[in-house]
């Protein structure tokens, strides 16, 4: 089946999903009109229709890897708008669930399905995701743009024999109308062209002993220094403007700051094999699916393994995406509010001029940790869905040669991802601790919306 082949080409991330997607006779959406319960005919059932969004996220992760400019905050933004478009496209089959229109920051009323008309929600989802991804990845390669068109066609072919041509046409049109509205909303958030200008030349960082400077080995300019000014999806609260200071900068060997830097230095010299593995496992640096991509890939794995319905999956994808987007904005706000120097700069200046971290230091200030913020935001949302005591195995780095990593709780995963940056030598422990706290607060606000 074409969709199986295409999914395999999209990095081989979701073997289980590929198997499900091939069972075409088991994946057809059941359109069951019930005028007494639904204004729009058709309800979402559990089963293989979730393969539609799973296939799109697999392709989106490939696009994040291969499209210029999709740094972690830019990737998180794309993931978020994809998830919101998906949920709103299938909302009519979710038994009266409320729209995110009017709830998310700046998002007004969205197109609604026609009353008493049948829709195939898998087709609507496919149409919406195809269009929003085309719009968000306008600078993708010709080959990858062709893959978008091919996946849209393959998914449509897999579902058209479950409904009449009129229903298919109506569903396609509705999905596109949702994607158009979501993209128009996205265009005013301040990040639309971020992928074109990750390193703006008009930004001049502050100068002083505590401030960030470009780091070895590449000594790049500051990445996305204005990203923290973007519009978050969840309406901001006073907490987002609060001052959350790091320990006072000091070179005194008895100071909290020196001790934090010295811990990074000593840890880098005494890493155990397991700590080294953890640092490399969570690195997700340039040319990868990025930390936000890692988390949406894990979400997709769990959606498949836990057999969520299309409606349940769409809500979870939207929630995780919103959390990732807003985590990127809030974290980058703090990064450029404090402009704190990286451990490699401090350690080489005040402890050991020959020291180097295990992994490469990214080109932006240290405080707070993006990894900790992203993982805490997404992880706490996953915990709300599956339970914090949920035992699971992350299989997303197997294609890169890593063994799967198992966790006894979502909190264990958050803690491991956070400390991985200290093991890697690129963050102080307080970067990660504060990032985890702010990410958790974001998750709580995302979950407080009406779904």
Beta strands, then each sheet from edge to edge (+ up, - down):
strand 1: 392-394
strand 2: 405-407
sheet 1: 1+ 2-
end
